[in-house]
Amino acid sequence: MEPSELLERLVIVAERLRIPYLTVGSMATISFGDPRLTNDVDVVIDLRQNQIEQFCASFPAPEFYLSKSAVESAVIRKRQFNIIHPSSGLKIDCILPTGTAFDVSQLKRGVRQTILENRTAIFSSPEDVIIKKMEYFREGGSEKHLRDITGVLKLQGDKIDRAYILSWAERLELTPIWEMIETRLKESN
């Protein structure tokens, strides 16, 4: 199983159960920016308590490992849980939205992208991918996040809503990081 096939499985379940979701993280970065390898799938999923039973039943053992108690805890605490596909070693990190203004905006702005020949999924917008990557950079300082952001900006070009990014950068106190990225972009051209 490939990461895109694992994502497809989650998309089928989420759409059947009418659970709002967004593909985020590396897969979203790859979708809008430079290709690179990834072994995980990150999804923001607005799973509700009344959907847990059907959701968990959709990922049966032994094909998948999914702890129902971990799902219940994650839904209550607005945290994350994992779905593991043991035979491939792949996993999905399912992240529950916390209800912040950014989470609400991000869920509303999702865009459909092709993941397999006959399947699409909802992805975080390229602007929201950039904003989250700036947050990750602030938390850990990894240059990987800056490379990902630069790749998205270069590939998407004028399609990027820079005013939207700047607005959220100000609200989330990411402006210095955004300014550094803009400077790097100018210097590399």
GUSE-700185 format. One line per field, with one value per atom (N, C-alpha, C): atom name; x, y, z; residue number from 0. Coordinates in nm, 2 decimals, decimal comma. Example, Ala and Ser with C-alpha at 12.3 -4.5 7.8 and 13.67 -1.06 7.14 Angstrom:
BEGIN
atomo: N	CA	C	N	CA	C
u: 1,32	1,23	1,32	1,28	1,37	1,29
v: -0,57	-0,45	-0,33	-0,22	-0,11	0,00
w: 0,78	0,78	0,78	0,71	0,71	0,79
num: 0	0	0	1	1	1
This chain:
BEGIN
atomo: N	CA	C	N	CA	C	N	CA	C	N	CA	C	N	CA	C	N	CA	C	N	CA	C	N	CA	C	N	CA	C	N	CA	C	N	CA	C	N	CA	C	N	CA	C	N	CA	C	N	CA	C	N	CA	C	N	CA	C	N	CA	C	N	CA	C	N	CA	C	N	CA	C	N	CA	C	N	CA	C	N	CA	C	N	CA	C	N	CA	C	N	CA	C	N	CA	C	N	CA	C	N	CA	C	N	CA	C	N	CA	C	N	CA	C	N	CA	C	N	CA	C	N	CA	C	N	CA	C	N	CA	C	N	CA	C	N	CA	C	N	CA	C	N	CA	C	N	CA	C	N	CA	C	N	CA	C	N	CA	C	N	CA	C	N	CA	C	N	CA	C	N	CA	C	N	CA	C	N	CA	C	N	CA	C	N	CA	C	N	CA	C	N	CA	C	N	CA	C	N	CA	C	N	CA	C	N	CA	C	N	CA	C	N	CA	C	N	CA	C	N	CA	C	N	CA	C	N	CA	C	N	CA	C	N	CA	C	N	CA	C	N	CA	C	N	CA	C	N	CA	C	N	CA	C	N	CA	C	N	CA	C	N	CA	C	N	CA	C	N	CA	C	N	CA	C	N	CA	C	N	CA	C	N	CA	C	N	CA	C	N	CA	C	N	CA	C	N	CA	C	N	CA	C	N	CA	C	N	CA	C	N	CA	C	N	CA	C	N	CA	C	N	CA	C	N	CA	C	N	CA	C	N	CA	C	N	CA	C	N	CA	C	N	CA	C	N	CA	C	N	CA	C	N	CA	C	N	CA	C	N	CA	C	N	CA	C	N	CA	C	N	CA	C	N	CA	C	N	CA	C	N	CA	C	N	CA	C	N	CA	C	N	CA	C	N	CA	C	N	CA	C	N	CA	C	N	CA	C	N	CA	C	N	CA	C	N	CA	C	N	CA	C	N	CA	C	N	CA	C	N	CA	C	N	CA	C	N	CA	C	N	CA	C	N	CA	C	N	CA	C	N	CA	C	N	CA	C	N	CA	C	N	CA	C	N	CA	C	N	CA	C	N	CA	C	N	CA	C	N	CA	C	N	CA	C	N	CA	C	N	CA	C	N	CA	C	N	CA	C	N	CA	C	N	CA	C	N	CA	C	N	CA	C	N	CA	C	N	CA	C	N	CA	C	N	CA	C	N	CA	C	N	CA	C	N	CA	C	N	CA	C	N	CA	C	N	CA	C	N	CA	C	N	CA	C	N	CA	C	N	CA	C	N	CA	C	N	CA	C	N	CA	C	N	CA	C	N	CA	C	N	CA	C	N	CA	C	N	CA	C	N	CA	C	N	CA	C	N	CA	C	N	CA	C	N	CA	C	N	CA	C	N	CA	C	N	CA	C	N	CA	C	N	CA	C	N	CA	C	N	CA	C	N	CA	C	N	CA	C	N	CA	C	N	CA	C	N	CA	C	N	CA	C	N	CA	C	N	CA	C
u: 0,08	0,00	0,09	0,05	0,12	0,05	0,12	0,05	-0,08	-0,08	-0,20	-0,32	-0,28	-0,39	-0,45	-0,36	-0,40	-0,49	-0,45	-0,54	-0,67	-0,67	-0,79	-0,89	-0,84	-0,92	-0,99	-0,91	-0,97	-1,07	-1,04	-1,13	-1,27	-1,26	-1,39	-1,47	-1,41	-1,48	-1,53	-1,45	-1,49	-1,60	-1,59	-1,70	-1,83	-1,82	-1,94	-2,01	-1,93	-1,99	-2,01	-1,98	-2,00	-1,92	-1,79	-1,70	-1,61	-1,62	-1,53	-1,38	-1,30	-1,16	-1,07	-0,95	-0,85	-0,72	-0,66	-0,53	-0,43	-0,34	-0,24	-0,10	-0,01	0,13	0,20	0,28	0,37	0,29	0,18	0,11	0,05	0,01	-0,04	0,07	0,19	0,30	0,34	0,35	0,39	0,28	0,16	0,05	0,07	0,11	0,12	0,27	0,37	0,50	0,59	0,71	0,81	0,79	0,80	0,78	0,89	0,86	0,96	0,89	0,97	0,92	0,85	0,75	0,68	0,62	0,63	0,57	0,45	0,41	0,29	0,19	0,07	-0,05	-0,10	-0,11	-0,17	-0,30	-0,40	-0,54	-0,60	-0,65	-0,74	-0,88	-0,94	-1,07	-1,16	-1,27	-1,37	-1,47	-1,41	-1,49	-1,57	-1,69	-1,78	-1,80	-1,84	-1,86	-1,96	-2,07	-2,17	-2,12	-2,00	-1,95	-1,83	-1,79	-1,67	-1,69	-1,81	-1,83	-1,82	-1,89	-1,88	-1,74	-1,68	-1,55	-1,45	-1,45	-1,35	-1,38	-1,51	-1,55	-1,50	-1,47	-1,43	-1,28	-1,21	-1,06	-1,04	-1,09	-1,09	-0,95	-0,93	-0,81	-0,83	-0,73	-0,59	-0,53	-0,61	-0,56	-0,51	-0,58	-0,54	-0,54	-0,46	-0,46	-0,51	-0,63	-0,69	-0,75	-0,71	-0,76	-0,88	-1,00	-1,12	-1,11	-1,05	-1,03	-0,95	-0,84	-0,76	-0,84	-0,93	-1,01	-1,11	-1,17	-1,27	-1,20	-1,08	-1,00	-0,97	-0,92	-0,88	-1,00	-1,12	-1,24	-1,28	-1,27	-1,31	-1,21	-1,08	-0,97	-0,92	-0,98	-0,93	-0,78	-0,74	-0,60	-0,59	-0,50	-0,49	-0,48	-0,51	-0,49	-0,44	-0,39	-0,33	-0,41	-0,40	-0,45	-0,33	-0,29	-0,17	-0,21	-0,14	-0,15	-0,02	-0,03	0,09	0,17	0,10	0,17	0,26	0,22	0,31	0,39	0,36	0,43	0,38	0,28	0,23	0,13	0,11	0,01	-0,05	-0,17	-0,24	-0,24	-0,20	-0,21	-0,34	-0,44	-0,57	-0,58	-0,58	-0,57	-0,71	-0,76	-0,89	-0,87	-0,96	-0,95	-0,99	-0,92	-0,94	-1,05	-1,09	-1,19	-1,14	-1,01	-0,95	-1,00	-0,99	-1,03	-0,95	-0,82	-0,75	-0,80	-0,83	-0,89	-1,02	-1,10	-1,23	-1,21	-1,12	-1,09	-1,03	-0,93	-0,87	-0,97	-1,06	-1,16	-1,25	-1,28	-1,37	-1,30	-1,16	-1,09	-1,03	-1,07	-1,01	-1,04	-0,94	-0,95	-0,94	-1,01	-1,00	-0,87	-0,80	-0,69	-0,69	-0,64	-0,63	-0,53	-0,57	-0,47	-0,43	-0,53	-0,51	-0,59	-0,57	-0,63	-0,78	-0,85	-1,00	-1,05	-0,96	-1,00	-0,94	-1,03	-0,98	-1,00	-0,93	-0,94	-0,94	-0,99	-0,99	-0,85	-0,78	-0,65	-0,66	-0,58	-0,57	-0,52	-0,57	-0,53	-0,37	-0,31	-0,17	-0,13	-0,21	-0,18	-0,19	-0,28	-0,29	-0,18	-0,14	-0,02	0,10	0,12	0,23	0,22	0,11	0,09	0,12	0,07	0,11	0,25	0,32	0,46	0,54	0,49	0,56	0,55	0,43	0,41	0,51	0,52	0,61	0,76	0,79	0,93	0,95	0,86	0,87	0,89	0,82	0,83	0,96	1,01	1,13	1,25	1,23	1,34	1,40	1,32	1,37	1,37	1,48	1,49	1,40	1,36	1,27	1,14	1,09	0,97	0,98	1,10	1,13	1,14	1,21	1,22	1,08	0,99	0,86	0,78	0,79	0,72	0,77	0,90	0,96	0,91	0,91	0,86	0,72	0,63	0,49	0,48	0,55	0,55	0,60	0,71	0,76	0,67	0,62	0,53	0,39	0,34	0,20	0,21	0,32	0,34	0,23	0,17	0,07	-0,06	-0,08	-0,20	-0,21	-0,10	-0,10	-0,15	-0,24	-0,30	-0,21	-0,11	-0,01	-0,08	-0,18	-0,25	-0,31	-0,37	-0,43	-0,32	-0,20	-0,09	-0,04	-0,02	0,02	-0,07	-0,20	-0,30	-0,29	-0,28	-0,27	-0,13	-0,03	0,10	0,10	0,03	0,02	-0,06	-0,17	-0,26	-0,19	-0,11	-0,05	0,10	0,14	0,27	0,38	0,36	0,45	0,52	0,49	0,53	0,68	0,77	0,91	0,95	0,89	0,92	0,87	0,75	0,70	0,79	0,84	0,93	1,06	1,11	1,24	1,22	1,10	1,08	1,07	1,00	0,99	1,12	1,21	1,35	1,43	1,42	1,49	1,44	1,31	1,26	1,32	1,32	1,37	1,52	1,59	1,73	1,76	1,67	1,70	1,66	1,59	1,54	1,64
v: -0,12	0,00	0,12	0,22	0,35	0,45	0,56	0,67	0,72	0,73	0,78	0,68	0,55	0,45	0,45	0,47	0,48	0,61	0,72	0,84	0,81	0,74	0,71	0,64	0,54	0,46	0,56	0,65	0,74	0,83	0,88	0,97	0,90	0,78	0,70	0,70	0,66	0,65	0,79	0,89	1,03	1,08	1,06	1,11	1,03	0,90	0,82	0,86	0,89	0,92	1,07	1,15	1,29	1,36	1,32	1,38	1,48	1,61	1,71	1,67	1,68	1,65	1,73	1,74	1,80	1,72	1,70	1,64	1,76	1,74	1,84	1,78	1,85	1,79	1,77	1,67	1,64	1,62	1,54	1,51	1,64	1,74	1,86	1,95	1,94	2,02	1,96	1,83	1,77	1,80	1,81	1,84	1,97	2,07	2,21	2,25	2,17	2,22	2,11	2,10	2,01	1,86	1,77	1,63	1,58	1,50	1,44	1,32	1,23	1,11	1,14	1,06	1,07	0,93	0,90	0,77	0,78	0,91	0,92	1,01	1,00	1,08	1,16	1,29	1,37	1,42	1,41	1,45	1,52	1,64	1,71	1,65	1,59	1,53	1,57	1,62	1,67	1,56	1,46	1,34	1,37	1,33	1,35	1,22	1,23	1,11	1,02	1,06	0,97	0,90	0,94	0,88	0,78	0,77	0,69	0,55	0,49	0,34	0,31	0,38	0,35	0,38	0,48	0,52	0,40	0,36	0,26	0,13	0,09	-0,03	-0,03	0,09	0,10	0,07	0,05	0,01	-0,11	-0,23	-0,35	-0,41	-0,48	-0,56	-0,69	-0,75	-0,72	-0,63	-0,59	-0,50	-0,37	-0,32	-0,19	-0,21	-0,12	-0,11	0,03	0,03	0,15	0,13	0,20	0,19	0,27	0,21	0,28	0,38	0,33	0,42	0,54	0,52	0,64	0,74	0,68	0,77	0,85	0,78	0,84	0,95	0,92	1,02	1,14	1,12	1,22	1,31	1,26	1,33	1,42	1,37	1,44	1,56	1,52	1,62	1,71	1,68	1,75	1,74	1,61	1,58	1,50	1,40	1,32	1,17	1,09	0,95	0,89	0,77	0,71	0,59	0,57	0,45	0,39	0,27	0,21	0,09	0,09	-0,02	-0,11	-0,21	-0,29	-0,35	-0,40	-0,47	-0,38	-0,25	-0,15	-0,06	-0,06	0,03	0,17	0,20	0,33	0,37	0,50	0,54	0,67	0,69	0,82	0,88	1,01	1,09	1,16	1,13	1,20	1,31	1,43	1,55	1,61	1,62	1,68	1,83	1,91	2,05	2,10	2,20	2,25	2,36	2,41	2,51	2,65	2,67	2,80	2,87	3,00	3,07	3,02	2,99	2,94	2,80	2,71	2,58	2,59	2,69	2,71	2,76	2,85	2,91	2,80	2,72	2,62	2,52	2,47	2,37	2,43	2,56	2,62	2,63	2,64	2,68	2,55	2,44	2,32	2,31	2,25	2,24	2,10	2,06	1,92	1,90	1,80	1,76	1,61	1,58	1,44	1,37	1,25	1,17	1,04	0,98	0,87	0,89	0,81	0,83	0,87	0,80	0,82	0,87	0,93	0,97	1,11	1,19	1,32	1,32	1,41	1,43	1,58	1,62	1,76	1,79	1,89	1,93	2,07	2,09	2,23	2,31	2,44	2,53	2,55	2,59	2,61	2,72	2,82	2,93	2,87	2,79	2,73	2,63	2,56	2,47	2,56	2,67	2,76	2,81	2,85	2,90	2,79	2,67	2,56	2,53	2,53	2,51	2,62	2,74	2,85	2,82	2,77	2,74	2,62	2,52	2,41	2,46	2,55	2,61	2,68	2,76	2,83	2,73	2,62	2,52	2,45	2,41	2,33	2,38	2,48	2,54	2,46	2,35	2,27	2,34	2,34	2,40	2,33	2,20	2,13	2,21	2,27	2,35	2,47	2,53	2,65	2,60	2,49	2,44	2,40	2,34	2,31	2,44	2,54	2,66	2,73	2,73	2,79	2,71	2,58	2,50	2,53	2,54	2,58	2,72	2,81	2,95	2,96	2,89	2,89	2,82	2,71	2,63	2,70	2,75	2,82	2,96	3,03	3,16	3,26	3,32	3,43	3,38	3,25	3,19	3,20	3,23	3,24	3,37	3,37	3,49	3,53	3,61	3,66	3,75	3,82	3,90	3,82	3,70	3,61	3,56	3,52	3,46	3,57	3,69	3,80	3,83	3,83	3,85	3,74	3,62	3,51	3,52	3,55	3,56	3,66	3,78	3,88	3,82	3,76	3,71	3,60	3,52	3,41	3,44	3,56	3,61	3,53	3,52	3,46	3,55	3,68	3,78	3,78	3,77	3,76	3,64	3,53	3,41	3,44	3,49	3,52	3,62	3,72	3,82	3,76	3,67	3,60	3,51	3,45	3,36	3,45	3,56	3,65	3,70	3,74	3,78	3,67	3,55	3,44	3,42	3,43	3,41	3,52	3,64	3,75	3,73	3,68	3,66	3,54	3,44	3,33	3,35	3,46	3,48	3,57
w: 0,00	0,00	0,00	-0,08	-0,09	-0,01	0,03	0,11	0,05	-0,09	-0,15	-0,15	-0,14	-0,13	0,01	0,11	0,25	0,27	0,21	0,21	0,14	0,03	-0,04	0,05	0,13	0,22	0,32	0,38	0,48	0,41	0,29	0,22	0,20	0,15	0,13	0,25	0,37	0,49	0,54	0,53	0,58	0,50	0,36	0,28	0,29	0,31	0,33	0,46	0,57	0,70	0,71	0,61	0,61	0,72	0,73	0,83	0,76	0,80	0,74	0,76	0,66	0,67	0,58	0,60	0,52	0,52	0,40	0,40	0,42	0,52	0,55	0,55	0,61	0,63	0,50	0,49	0,38	0,25	0,26	0,14	0,08	0,16	0,11	0,05	0,12	0,07	-0,07	-0,08	-0,21	-0,32	-0,28	-0,38	-0,44	-0,36	-0,40	-0,43	-0,39	-0,40	-0,47	-0,42	-0,47	-0,43	-0,52	-0,48	-0,39	-0,29	-0,20	-0,14	-0,08	-0,02	0,11	0,14	0,27	0,30	0,43	0,47	0,56	0,57	0,66	0,59	0,65	0,60	0,72	0,70	0,81	0,76	0,85	0,81	0,93	0,91	1,01	0,98	1,09	1,07	1,18	1,15	1,25	1,29	1,35	1,39	1,51	1,52	1,63	1,71	1,83	1,91	1,85	1,79	1,74	1,61	1,56	1,44	1,47	1,59	1,63	1,60	1,63	1,61	1,47	1,38	1,23	1,18	1,22	1,17	1,21	1,33	1,37	1,30	1,28	1,21	1,07	1,01	0,88	0,86	0,97	0,97	1,05	1,00	1,08	1,10	1,21	1,23	1,15	1,11	1,13	1,02	0,92	0,81	0,87	0,97	1,04	1,19	1,25	1,39	1,43	1,50	1,54	1,68	1,78	1,91	1,93	1,95	1,97	2,09	2,20	2,32	2,29	2,20	2,16	2,08	1,99	1,91	2,00	2,10	2,19	2,27	2,32	2,40	2,31	2,19	2,10	2,06	2,04	2,01	2,13	2,25	2,37	2,39	2,38	2,42	2,30	2,18	2,06	2,04	2,04	2,01	1,88	1,88	1,76	1,79	1,69	1,71	1,57	1,58	1,46	1,41	1,28	1,21	1,15	1,18	1,13	1,04	0,93	0,83	0,85	0,94	0,98	0,86	0,76	0,65	0,57	0,56	0,49	0,58	0,71	0,80	0,79	0,71	0,70	0,81	0,83	0,93	0,89	0,94	0,93	1,06	1,07	1,19	1,17	1,25	1,25	1,35	1,31	1,40	1,41	1,54	1,56	1,57	1,49	1,50	1,64	1,68	1,82	1,83	1,71	1,71	1,71	1,69	1,68	1,56	1,55	1,43	1,31	1,32	1,21	1,17	1,26	1,23	1,15	1,19	1,13	0,98	0,97	0,84	0,75	0,80	0,72	0,67	0,75	0,71	0,60	0,61	0,51	0,37	0,37	0,25	0,18	0,22	0,16	0,01	-0,07	-0,21	-0,25	-0,36	-0,41	-0,49	-0,47	-0,55	-0,58	-0,70	-0,74	-0,65	-0,60	-0,53	-0,61	-0,68	-0,76	-0,89	-0,99	-1,12	-1,11	-1,03	-1,02	-0,89	-0,81	-0,67	-0,64	-0,58	-0,53	-0,38	-0,32	-0,17	-0,15	-0,03	0,01	0,08	0,03	0,09	0,15	0,24	0,30	0,18	0,18	0,07	0,08	-0,03	-0,03	0,08	0,09	0,19	0,33	0,36	0,49	0,52	0,41	0,43	0,47	0,40	0,43	0,58	0,62	0,76	0,86	0,84	0,93	0,93	0,81	0,81	0,88	0,88	0,95	1,10	1,15	1,29	1,33	1,24	1,27	1,27	1,18	1,18	1,32	1,36	1,48	1,60	1,60	1,71	1,71	1,59	1,59	1,51	1,43	1,36	1,24	1,20	1,09	0,96	0,89	0,76	0,66	0,68	0,60	0,57	0,68	0,67	0,57	0,58	0,50	0,35	0,33	0,19	0,14	0,22	0,18	0,14	0,22	0,20	0,07	0,05	-0,07	-0,19	-0,19	-0,30	-0,34	-0,24	-0,26	-0,33	-0,27	-0,32	-0,47	-0,50	-0,63	-0,73	-0,69	-0,79	-0,81	-0,70	-0,71	-0,76	-0,74	-0,80	-0,76	-0,86	-0,84	-0,79	-0,79	-0,74	-0,58	-0,52	-0,37	-0,33	-0,23	-0,17	-0,06	-0,09	0,01	0,11	0,08	0,18	0,29	0,25	0,34	0,44	0,38	0,46	0,56	0,51	0,59	0,71	0,68	0,78	0,89	0,85	0,96	1,02	0,95	1,01	1,12	1,10	1,20	1,32	1,29	1,40	1,48	1,42	1,49	1,53	1,51	1,55	1,47	1,34	1,25	1,15	1,17	1,07	1,05	1,15	1,12	1,03	1,05	0,97	0,83	0,81	0,68	0,60	0,68	0,62	0,58	0,66	0,63	0,50	0,49	0,37	0,25	0,25	0,14	0,10	0,20	0,16	0,10	0,14	0,08	-0,06	-0,08	-0,22	-0,31	-0,27	-0,35	-0,39	-0,29	-0,30	-0,40	-0,40	-0,48	-0,63	-0,66	-0,80	-0,87
num: 0	0	0	1	1	1	2	2	2	3	3	3	4	4	4	5	5	5	6	6	6	7	7	7	8	8	8	9	9	9	10	10	10	11	11	11	12	12	12	13	13	13	14	14	14	15	15	15	16	16	16	17	17	17	18	18	18	19	19	19	20	20	20	21	21	21	22	22	22	23	23	23	24	24	24	25	25	25	26	26	26	27	27	27	28	28	28	29	29	29	30	30	30	31	31	31	32	32	32	33	33	33	34	34	34	35	35	35	36	36	36	37	37	37	38	38	38	39	39	39	40	40	40	41	41	41	42	42	42	43	43	43	44	44	44	45	45	45	46	46	46	47	47	47	48	48	48	49	49	49	50	50	50	51	51	51	52	52	52	53	53	53	54	54	54	55	55	55	56	56	56	57	57	57	58	58	58	59	59	59	60	60	60	61	61	61	62	62	62	63	63	63	64	64	64	65	65	65	66	66	66	67	67	67	68	68	68	69	69	69	70	70	70	71	71	71	72	72	72	73	73	73	74	74	74	75	75	75	76	76	76	77	77	77	78	78	78	79	79	79	80	80	80	81	81	81	82	82	82	83	83	83	84	84	84	85	85	85	86	86	86	87	87	87	88	88	88	89	89	89	90	90	90	91	91	91	92	92	92	93	93	93	94	94	94	95	95	95	96	96	96	97	97	97	98	98	98	99	99	99	100	100	100	101	101	101	102	102	102	103	103	103	104	104	104	105	105	105	106	106	106	107	107	107	108	108	108	109	109	109	110	110	110	111	111	111	112	112	112	113	113	113	114	114	114	115	115	115	116	116	116	117	117	117	118	118	118	119	119	119	120	120	120	121	121	121	122	122	122	123	123	123	124	124	124	125	125	125	126	126	126	127	127	127	128	128	128	129	129	129	130	130	130	131	131	131	132	132	132	133	133	133	134	134	134	135	135	135	136	136	136	137	137	137	138	138	138	139	139	139	140	140	140	141	141	141	142	142	142	143	143	143	144	144	144	145	145	145	146	146	146	147	147	147	148	148	148	149	149	149	150	150	150	151	151	151	152	152	152	153	153	153	154	154	154	155	155	155	156	156	156	157	157	157	158	158	158	159	159	159	160	160	160	161	161	161	162	162	162	163	163	163	164	164	164	165	165	165	166	166	166	167	167	167	168	168	168	169	169	169	170	170	170	171	171	171	172	172	172	173	173	173	174	174	174	175	175	175	176	176	176	177	177	177	178	178	178	179	179	179	180	180	180	181	181	181	182	182	182	183	183	183	184	184	184	185	185	185	186	186	186	187	187	187	188	188	188
